Amino acid sequence: MDRGRGSFNFGGGGNMRNQMPFDSFWGGIKYGFMRMPVAIRTIILANVIVFILQIFGGQTFNTWLVNNLGFDPAFPTFLTQPWRLLTYMFLHGGFLHILFNMLWLWWMGRAVEETVGPRTFTVIYFGAGILGALLDAALALAFGNALVIGASGAVTGMLVAFAMLYPKAPIMLFLFPPIEARYFVAGWIAIDILFVGAGDGIARLVHIGGALGGYLLMKAHQNGTDLSMIIRYFEYLFGKVKPKGSGKGSKSRNKNMHIVQDAEIVEEVDQTELDAILEKISKKGYDALSKEEKKKLFELSKKDQ
């Protein structure tokens, strides 16, 4: 696939009347929502729920949320209250704020998630948001330490990932001719750099840090680093992926058997990845695999020999 020419489908295709099994407005909304990639769907849902709480919880509750969950770059708050590095991404300052963040995430993030997978996409998205907040904290003394809310840093990182995957994909903006993704994203970042410290209430440093995070993580992915293992680790911790024989009827294990359990976890994760790769081959052919997926398939095939 020529990634430079953006050979992907933003809006889907086919006869939509035959594809949309709904007979009501809300049925259509639900159908469209469920067609989103799983990571983007989950992130958007979480942001919308939090925004509803901000609106209907009243001014006092909204102020409490922002003061306690927004990112505070002042030292030592960002160290003693590390949860803010994540929670600030789910808070927004108004309807247009969340609308445009979620629209960019939905519009351009789909191609990224469908290319790298939901786990890797999640790492890139939240990793970019975290690095954006850390850069803001690092330069707080020079540019001020106002509370930061919003998903803009994470979304900017996702835009950078999109531009790296599809540099020549045309971006259509109202009243503007098509702009290649690489130039559009470069211009987006350049504006943030030019207006750092402008006092316009926009967290420019978070955007810049998010862009840097998106670049570094996407580059690591392209160089073969399996970012998805970070998510798999948390899935293991929270019991989503369990060792074989860990059901109710299984015998109790010696406390020193954790090494064997870990080996079984790795084996189960490998099988899951292999199944996903084989399914993709059956649907789209071998050439549709990414460089990382081809490498993983080769490694797994050697293990079975």
JORA-V635434 format. One line per field, one symbol per residue. ss: DSSP state (A for helix, B for strand, O for the rest). burial: 1 if it has 24 or more other ideal C-beta (glycine too) atoms within 12 Angstrom, else 0. A space follows every 10 residues. Layout:
# JORA-V635434
ss = ???
burial = ???
This chain:
# JORA-V635434
ss = OOAAAOOOOO OOOOOAAAAO OOOOAAAAAA AAAAOOOAAA AAAAAAAAAA AAAAAAOAAA AAAAAAAAAO BOOOOOAAAA OOOAAAAAAA OOOOAAAAAA AAAAAAAAAA AAAAAAOAAA AAAAAAAAAA AAAAAAAAOA AAAOOOOBOO OAAAAAAAAA AAAAAOOOOB BOOOOOOOBB AAAAAAAAAA AAAAOOOOOO OOOAAAAAAA AAAAAAAAAA AAOOOOOAAA AAAAAAAOOO OOOOOOOOOO OOOOAAAAAA AAAAAAAAAA AAAAAAAAAA AAAAOAAAOO AAAAAAAAAA AAAOO
burial = 0010010100 0000000000 0000000000 0000011011 1111011101 1001000000 0100110011 1110001100 1001111111 1110001100 1101111111 1111111111 1111111111 1111111001 0010111111 1111111111 1111111010 1000000000 1101100110 0100010000 0111111111 1111111101 1000011111 1100010000 1000000000 0000000000 0000110111 0111011001 0000000011 0110011001 00000
